Amino acid sequence: MRDPFRKESVRLGLALEEMCLFAAQAMRDTTTALLTVDRALAERAIAGDVELDMRRVRV
């Protein structure tokens, strides 16, 4: 019983870590886009939000 729980716990931890890194990069990109008035970067950051939402659903 412990082994499946441990494996799922590790998988969940890694997925959350990946999501946090992804979100942090999105925040950096959004800030940069706002400060430099970079529309293309802003659009990529917005598109990345959809990816983050999909990752959240998978977790």
C-alpha positions as CSV (number, residue, x, y, z in Angstrom):
1,M,0.0,0.0,0.0
2,R,2.8,2.4,0.8
3,D,4.7,2.0,-2.4
4,P,1.8,3.1,-4.8
5,F,1.2,6.1,-2.4
6,R,4.8,7.0,-2.4
7,K,5.1,6.8,-6.2
8,E,1.9,8.9,-6.6
9,S,3.3,11.4,-4.1
10,V,6.6,11.7,-6.0
11,R,4.8,12.1,-9.3
12,L,2.5,14.8,-7.9
13,G,5.5,16.6,-6.4
14,L,7.3,16.6,-9.7
15,A,4.3,17.8,-11.6
16,L,3.7,20.7,-9.1
17,E,7.4,21.7,-9.3
18,E,7.1,21.8,-13.1
19,M,4.0,23.9,-12.9
20,C,5.6,26.3,-10.5
21,L,8.6,26.7,-12.8
22,F,6.3,27.2,-15.8
23,A,4.2,29.8,-13.9
24,A,7.4,31.7,-12.7
25,Q,8.6,31.9,-16.3
26,A,5.2,33.1,-17.4
27,M,5.3,35.8,-14.7
28,R,8.7,36.9,-15.8
29,D,7.6,37.0,-19.5
30,T,4.5,39.0,-18.6
31,T,6.4,41.5,-16.6
32,T,9.0,41.9,-19.4
33,A,6.2,42.3,-22.0
34,L,4.6,45.0,-19.9
35,L,7.8,46.9,-19.2
36,T,9.1,46.8,-22.8
37,V,5.7,47.0,-24.5
38,D,6.4,43.7,-26.3
39,R,3.1,42.6,-27.8
40,A,4.5,39.3,-29.2
41,L,5.9,38.3,-25.8
42,A,2.6,39.3,-24.2
43,E,0.7,37.1,-26.6
44,R,3.0,34.2,-25.9
45,A,2.5,34.7,-22.2
46,I,-1.2,34.6,-22.6
47,A,-1.0,31.4,-24.7
48,G,1.2,29.9,-22.0
49,D,-1.7,30.4,-19.6
50,V,-3.7,27.9,-21.5
51,E,-0.9,25.4,-21.2
52,L,-0.7,26.0,-17.4
53,D,-4.4,25.4,-17.1
54,M,-4.1,22.1,-19.0
55,R,-1.3,21.0,-16.7
56,R,-3.4,21.9,-13.7
57,V,-6.2,19.7,-15.0
58,R,-3.8,16.8,-15.5
59,V,-2.5,17.0,-11.9
